[in-house]
């Protein structure tokens, strides 16, 4: 979670504001994605704050609050279903040409929305491409995204949002 938190702590004040989390990503999505894909992705991302970060009324949170909110979310009996639905919709936003597969270039655009350095794209992509066919399927994407939030061990899924950050 620390690495995920740091992506959004844009001003390094140890607090993630809703505007850092939502507006910053949406601005970048509109810059790097097609208008249609950005609209779908932005609607999805806005709901992300509510789902993973403590609710619509909350405007900011520190790392401990984010971890607590995430732990609470993990206790939800519908966690798998909700997460897989969200990640599947996210996949649709990343899959620019809607062919059911994510290419390295499409994944680079996805990570760029989160400010991940371009040199980090290749290792992250390769880690998620479980069958090593040069493409990320919906199943590979959803499984890696779910595992990122579910496991603390060192798995390829830990590179879902790019490399670990201190």
SULKAFEN-V170273 format. One record per residue. RES is the residue in three letters. PHI is phi in radians with two decimals (none if undefined). Layout:
RES_PHI ; RES_PHI
This chain:
UNK_none ; UNK_-1.04 ; UNK_-1.09 ; UNK_-1.09 ; UNK_-1.06 ; UNK_-1.10 ; UNK_-0.95 ; UNK_-1.74 ; UNK_-1.44 ; UNK_-1.08 ; UNK_-1.74 ; UNK_0.97 ; UNK_-1.74 ; UNK_1.16 ; UNK_-2.39 ; UNK_-1.86 ; UNK_-1.51 ; UNK_-1.01 ; UNK_-1.17 ; UNK_-1.11 ; UNK_-1.30 ; UNK_-1.65 ; UNK_-1.10 ; UNK_-1.11 ; UNK_-1.17 ; UNK_-1.11 ; UNK_-1.05 ; UNK_-1.24 ; UNK_-1.08 ; UNK_-1.14 ; UNK_-1.36 ; UNK_-1.81 ; UNK_-1.91 ; UNK_-1.10 ; UNK_-0.99 ; UNK_-1.15 ; UNK_-1.16 ; UNK_-1.11 ; UNK_-1.10 ; UNK_-1.10 ; UNK_-1.10 ; UNK_-1.14 ; UNK_-1.07 ; UNK_-1.14 ; UNK_-1.16 ; UNK_-1.07 ; UNK_-1.25 ; UNK_-1.03 ; UNK_-0.99 ; UNK_-1.10 ; UNK_-1.32 ; UNK_-1.81 ; UNK_-2.13 ; UNK_1.75 ; UNK_1.92 ; UNK_-1.14 ; UNK_-1.36 ; UNK_-1.43 ; UNK_-1.77 ; UNK_-2.77 ; UNK_-2.76 ; UNK_-1.64 ; UNK_-1.05 ; UNK_-1.13 ; UNK_-1.17 ; UNK_-1.15 ; UNK_-1.10 ; UNK_-1.06 ; UNK_-1.08 ; UNK_-1.18 ; UNK_-1.05 ; UNK_-1.10 ; UNK_-1.09 ; UNK_-1.11 ; UNK_-1.37 ; UNK_-1.08 ; UNK_-1.09 ; UNK_-1.82 ; UNK_-0.89 ; UNK_-1.02 ; UNK_-1.07 ; UNK_-1.12 ; UNK_-1.15 ; UNK_-1.14 ; UNK_-1.14 ; UNK_-1.11 ; UNK_-1.18 ; UNK_-1.13 ; UNK_-1.16 ; UNK_-1.09 ; UNK_-0.98 ; UNK_-1.05 ; UNK_-1.22 ; UNK_-1.35 ; UNK_-1.29 ; UNK_-0.99 ; UNK_-1.71 ; UNK_0.95 ; UNK_-1.69 ; UNK_1.50 ; UNK_-2.40 ; UNK_-1.88 ; UNK_-1.52 ; UNK_-1.02 ; UNK_-1.11 ; UNK_-1.14 ; UNK_-1.19 ; UNK_-1.08 ; UNK_-1.11 ; UNK_-0.99 ; UNK_-1.17 ; UNK_-1.10 ; UNK_-1.04 ; UNK_-1.87 ; UNK_1.33 ; UNK_-1.30 ; UNK_-1.08 ; UNK_-0.96 ; UNK_-1.22 ; UNK_-1.55 ; UNK_-1.16 ; UNK_-1.02 ; UNK_-1.10 ; UNK_-1.17 ; UNK_-1.04 ; UNK_-1.09 ; UNK_-1.17 ; UNK_-1.40 ; UNK_-1.35 ; UNK_-1.05 ; UNK_-1.67 ; UNK_0.99 ; UNK_-1.71 ; UNK_1.47 ; UNK_-2.46 ; UNK_-1.88 ; UNK_-1.40 ; UNK_-0.98 ; UNK_-1.07 ; UNK_-1.09 ; UNK_-1.11 ; UNK_-1.12 ; UNK_-1.08 ; UNK_-1.16 ; UNK_-1.09 ; UNK_-1.11 ; UNK_-1.13 ; UNK_-0.97 ; UNK_-1.45 ; UNK_-1.67 ; UNK_-2.03 ; UNK_-1.81 ; UNK_-1.32 ; UNK_-1.45 ; UNK_-2.16 ; UNK_-0.99 ; UNK_-1.08 ; UNK_-1.12 ; UNK_-1.67 ; UNK_-0.94 ; UNK_-1.73 ; UNK_1.77 ; UNK_-1.25 ; UNK_-1.04 ; UNK_-2.09 ; UNK_-1.20
